[in-house]
Amino acid sequence: MIKVTKDSIHFETGTTSTKKHKEWHSAIKPEIWKNIISSFKIRNLDGIESSPSIQPIDGIDESFQIKTSKKSHVYVNAQNDIHYNQFARFKQELLKIIPQEYQ
């Protein structure tokens, strides 16, 4: 799970079967926040569609929750949507911030 807010980023991962848990968090500057969210076009958020969960075939679901001042949007497995490139760019920006040992 990765949670990004205007002033911080929090990353947490783990499995109960192996009892491994990793956690990392950091403050972020306003310019980093703007860079991270720059890939999203607010006007497109209502049109993005999720796809069914087929975990036995394609593995773990990918989900995003985006909260704006007016609405909350939740997407699961939106990789087939025409606007998915916004999420892909967002993920690339996060990988630049999260330390390698947590990726």
MODELLER restraints for C-alpha pairs under 7 A, 6 or more apart:
rsr = mdl.restraints
at = mdl.atoms
rsr.add(forms.Gaussian(group=physical.xy_distance, feature=features.Distance(at['CA:1:A'], at['CA:11:A']), mean=5.80, stdev=0.5))
rsr.add(forms.Gaussian(group=physical.xy_distance, feature=features.Distance(at['CA:1:A'], at['CA:12:A']), mean=5.24, stdev=0.5))
rsr.add(forms.Gaussian(group=physical.xy_distance, feature=features.Distance(at['CA:1:A'], at['CA:13:A']), mean=6.19, stdev=0.5))
rsr.add(forms.Gaussian(group=physical.xy_distance, feature=features.Distance(at['CA:2:A'], at['CA:10:A']), mean=5.63, stdev=0.5))
rsr.add(forms.Gaussian(group=physical.xy_distance, feature=features.Distance(at['CA:2:A'], at['CA:11:A']), mean=4.47, stdev=0.5))
rsr.add(forms.Gaussian(group=physical.xy_distance, feature=features.Distance(at['CA:2:A'], at['CA:12:A']), mean=6.45, stdev=0.5))
rsr.add(forms.Gaussian(group=physical.xy_distance, feature=features.Distance(at['CA:3:A'], at['CA:9:A']), mean=5.73, stdev=0.5))
rsr.add(forms.Gaussian(group=physical.xy_distance, feature=features.Distance(at['CA:3:A'], at['CA:10:A']), mean=5.14, stdev=0.5))
rsr.add(forms.Gaussian(group=physical.xy_distance, feature=features.Distance(at['CA:3:A'], at['CA:11:A']), mean=6.53, stdev=0.5))
rsr.add(forms.Gaussian(group=physical.xy_distance, feature=features.Distance(at['CA:4:A'], at['CA:10:A']), mean=6.44, stdev=0.5))
rsr.add(forms.Gaussian(group=physical.xy_distance, feature=features.Distance(at['CA:6:A'], at['CA:30:A']), mean=6.98, stdev=0.5))
rsr.add(forms.Gaussian(group=physical.xy_distance, feature=features.Distance(at['CA:6:A'], at['CA:33:A']), mean=5.82, stdev=0.5))
rsr.add(forms.Gaussian(group=physical.xy_distance, feature=features.Distance(at['CA:7:A'], at['CA:27:A']), mean=5.70, stdev=0.5))
rsr.add(forms.Gaussian(group=physical.xy_distance, feature=features.Distance(at['CA:7:A'], at['CA:28:A']), mean=5.14, stdev=0.5))
rsr.add(forms.Gaussian(group=physical.xy_distance, feature=features.Distance(at['CA:7:A'], at['CA:29:A']), mean=6.50, stdev=0.5))
rsr.add(forms.Gaussian(group=physical.xy_distance, feature=features.Distance(at['CA:8:A'], at['CA:26:A']), mean=5.65, stdev=0.5))
rsr.add(forms.Gaussian(group=physical.xy_distance, feature=features.Distance(at['CA:8:A'], at['CA:27:A']), mean=4.20, stdev=0.5))
rsr.add(forms.Gaussian(group=physical.xy_distance, feature=features.Distance(at['CA:8:A'], at['CA:28:A']), mean=5.01, stdev=0.5))
rsr.add(forms.Gaussian(group=physical.xy_distance, feature=features.Distance(at['CA:9:A'], at['CA:25:A']), mean=5.51, stdev=0.5))
rsr.add(forms.Gaussian(group=physical.xy_distance, feature=features.Distance(at['CA:9:A'], at['CA:26:A']), mean=5.49, stdev=0.5))
rsr.add(forms.Gaussian(group=physical.xy_distance, feature=features.Distance(at['CA:9:A'], at['CA:27:A']), mean=6.38, stdev=0.5))
rsr.add(forms.Gaussian(group=physical.xy_distance, feature=features.Distance(at['CA:9:A'], at['CA:28:A']), mean=6.89, stdev=0.5))
rsr.add(forms.Gaussian(group=physical.xy_distance, feature=features.Distance(at['CA:10:A'], at['CA:24:A']), mean=5.90, stdev=0.5))
rsr.add(forms.Gaussian(group=physical.xy_distance, feature=features.Distance(at['CA:10:A'], at['CA:25:A']), mean=4.24, stdev=0.5))
rsr.add(forms.Gaussian(group=physical.xy_distance, feature=features.Distance(at['CA:10:A'], at['CA:26:A']), mean=6.67, stdev=0.5))
rsr.add(forms.Gaussian(group=physical.xy_distance, feature=features.Distance(at['CA:11:A'], at['CA:23:A']), mean=5.67, stdev=0.5))
rsr.add(forms.Gaussian(group=physical.xy_distance, feature=features.Distance(at['CA:11:A'], at['CA:24:A']), mean=5.17, stdev=0.5))
rsr.add(forms.Gaussian(group=physical.xy_distance, feature=features.Distance(at['CA:11:A'], at['CA:25:A']), mean=6.09, stdev=0.5))
rsr.add(forms.Gaussian(group=physical.xy_distance, feature=features.Distance(at['CA:12:A'], at['CA:22:A']), mean=5.71, stdev=0.5))
rsr.add(forms.Gaussian(group=physical.xy_distance, feature=features.Distance(at['CA:12:A'], at['CA:23:A']), mean=4.42, stdev=0.5))
rsr.add(forms.Gaussian(group=physical.xy_distance, feature=features.Distance(at['CA:12:A'], at['CA:24:A']), mean=6.50, stdev=0.5))
rsr.add(forms.Gaussian(group=physical.xy_distance, feature=features.Distance(at['CA:13:A'], at['CA:21:A']), mean=5.85, stdev=0.5))
rsr.add(forms.Gaussian(group=physical.xy_distance, feature=features.Distance(at['CA:13:A'], at['CA:22:A']), mean=5.34, stdev=0.5))
rsr.add(forms.Gaussian(group=physical.xy_distance, feature=features.Distance(at['CA:13:A'], at['CA:23:A']), mean=6.56, stdev=0.5))
rsr.add(forms.Gaussian(group=physical.xy_distance, feature=features.Distance(at['CA:14:A'], at['CA:20:A']), mean=5.18, stdev=0.5))
rsr.add(forms.Gaussian(group=physical.xy_distance, feature=features.Distance(at['CA:14:A'], at['CA:21:A']), mean=4.17, stdev=0.5))
rsr.add(forms.Gaussian(group=physical.xy_distance, feature=features.Distance(at['CA:14:A'], at['CA:22:A']), mean=6.11, stdev=0.5))
rsr.add(forms.Gaussian(group=physical.xy_distance, feature=features.Distance(at['CA:15:A'], at['CA:21:A']), mean=6.73, stdev=0.5))
rsr.add(forms.Gaussian(group=physical.xy_distance, feature=features.Distance(at['CA:36:A'], at['CA:90:A']), mean=6.02, stdev=0.5))
rsr.add(forms.Gaussian(group=physical.xy_distance, feature=features.Distance(at['CA:36:A'], at['CA:93:A']), mean=5.83, stdev=0.5))
rsr.add(forms.Gaussian(group=physical.xy_distance, feature=features.Distance(at['CA:37:A'], at['CA:90:A']), mean=6.91, stdev=0.5))
rsr.add(forms.Gaussian(group=physical.xy_distance, feature=features.Distance(at['CA:39:A'], at['CA:86:A']), mean=5.14, stdev=0.5))
rsr.add(forms.Gaussian(group=physical.xy_distance, feature=features.Distance(at['CA:39:A'], at['CA:89:A']), mean=6.13, stdev=0.5))
rsr.add(forms.Gaussian(group=physical.xy_distance, feature=features.Distance(at['CA:39:A'], at['CA:90:A']), mean=6.19, stdev=0.5))
rsr.add(forms.Gaussian(group=physical.xy_distance, feature=features.Distance(at['CA:40:A'], at['CA:86:A']), mean=5.45, stdev=0.5))
rsr.add(forms.Gaussian(group=physical.xy_distance, feature=features.Distance(at['CA:48:A'], at['CA:81:A']), mean=6.25, stdev=0.5))
rsr.add(forms.Gaussian(group=physical.xy_distance, feature=features.Distance(at['CA:48:A'], at['CA:83:A']), mean=6.48, stdev=0.5))
rsr.add(forms.Gaussian(group=physical.xy_distance, feature=features.Distance(at['CA:49:A'], at['CA:75:A']), mean=6.96, stdev=0.5))
rsr.add(forms.Gaussian(group=physical.xy_distance, feature=features.Distance(at['CA:49:A'], at['CA:78:A']), mean=6.00, stdev=0.5))
rsr.add(forms.Gaussian(group=physical.xy_distance, feature=features.Distance(at['CA:49:A'], at['CA:81:A']), mean=6.12, stdev=0.5))
rsr.add(forms.Gaussian(group=physical.xy_distance, feature=features.Distance(at['CA:50:A'], at['CA:75:A']), mean=5.24, stdev=0.5))
rsr.add(forms.Gaussian(group=physical.xy_distance, feature=features.Distance(at['CA:50:A'], at['CA:76:A']), mean=4.99, stdev=0.5))
rsr.add(forms.Gaussian(group=physical.xy_distance, feature=features.Distance(at['CA:50:A'], at['CA:77:A']), mean=5.45, stdev=0.5))
rsr.add(forms.Gaussian(group=physical.xy_distance, feature=features.Distance(at['CA:50:A'], at['CA:78:A']), mean=4.45, stdev=0.5))
rsr.add(forms.Gaussian(group=physical.xy_distance, feature=features.Distance(at['CA:51:A'], at['CA:76:A']), mean=6.40, stdev=0.5))
rsr.add(forms.Gaussian(group=physical.xy_distance, feature=features.Distance(at['CA:51:A'], at['CA:77:A']), mean=5.15, stdev=0.5))
rsr.add(forms.Gaussian(group=physical.xy_distance, feature=features.Distance(at['CA:51:A'], at['CA:78:A']), mean=5.71, stdev=0.5))
rsr.add(forms.Gaussian(group=physical.xy_distance, feature=features.Distance(at['CA:53:A'], at['CA:61:A']), mean=6.52, stdev=0.5))
rsr.add(forms.Gaussian(group=physical.xy_distance, feature=features.Distance(at['CA:55:A'], at['CA:61:A']), mean=6.63, stdev=0.5))
rsr.add(forms.Gaussian(group=physical.xy_distance, feature=features.Distance(at['CA:61:A'], at['CA:76:A']), mean=6.63, stdev=0.5))
rsr.add(forms.Gaussian(group=physical.xy_distance, feature=features.Distance(at['CA:61:A'], at['CA:77:A']), mean=6.00, stdev=0.5))
rsr.add(forms.Gaussian(group=physical.xy_distance, feature=features.Distance(at['CA:62:A'], at['CA:76:A']), mean=5.69, stdev=0.5))
rsr.add(forms.Gaussian(group=physical.xy_distance, feature=features.Distance(at['CA:62:A'], at['CA:77:A']), mean=5.18, stdev=0.5))
rsr.add(forms.Gaussian(group=physical.xy_distance, feature=features.Distance(at['CA:63:A'], at['CA:75:A']), mean=5.44, stdev=0.5))
rsr.add(forms.Gaussian(group=physical.xy_distance, feature=features.Distance(at['CA:63:A'], at['CA:76:A']), mean=4.28, stdev=0.5))
rsr.add(forms.Gaussian(group=physical.xy_distance, feature=features.Distance(at['CA:63:A'], at['CA:77:A']), mean=6.20, stdev=0.5))
rsr.add(forms.Gaussian(group=physical.xy_distance, feature=features.Distance(at['CA:64:A'], at['CA:74:A']), mean=5.74, stdev=0.5))
rsr.add(forms.Gaussian(group=physical.xy_distance, feature=features.Distance(at['CA:64:A'], at['CA:75:A']), mean=5.19, stdev=0.5))
rsr.add(forms.Gaussian(group=physical.xy_distance, feature=features.Distance(at['CA:64:A'], at['CA:76:A']), mean=6.58, stdev=0.5))
rsr.add(forms.Gaussian(group=physical.xy_distance, feature=features.Distance(at['CA:65:A'], at['CA:73:A']), mean=5.54, stdev=0.5))
rsr.add(forms.Gaussian(group=physical.xy_distance, feature=features.Distance(at['CA:65:A'], at['CA:74:A']), mean=4.42, stdev=0.5))
rsr.add(forms.Gaussian(group=physical.xy_distance, feature=features.Distance(at['CA:65:A'], at['CA:75:A']), mean=6.42, stdev=0.5))
rsr.add(forms.Gaussian(group=physical.xy_distance, feature=features.Distance(at['CA:66:A'], at['CA:72:A']), mean=5.79, stdev=0.5))
rsr.add(forms.Gaussian(group=physical.xy_distance, feature=features.Distance(at['CA:66:A'], at['CA:73:A']), mean=5.08, stdev=0.5))
rsr.add(forms.Gaussian(group=physical.xy_distance, feature=features.Distance(at['CA:66:A'], at['CA:74:A']), mean=6.48, stdev=0.5))
rsr.add(forms.Gaussian(group=physical.xy_distance, feature=features.Distance(at['CA:67:A'], at['CA:73:A']), mean=6.19, stdev=0.5))
rsr.add(forms.Gaussian(group=physical.xy_distance, feature=features.Distance(at['CA:78:A'], at['CA:84:A']), mean=6.34, stdev=0.5))
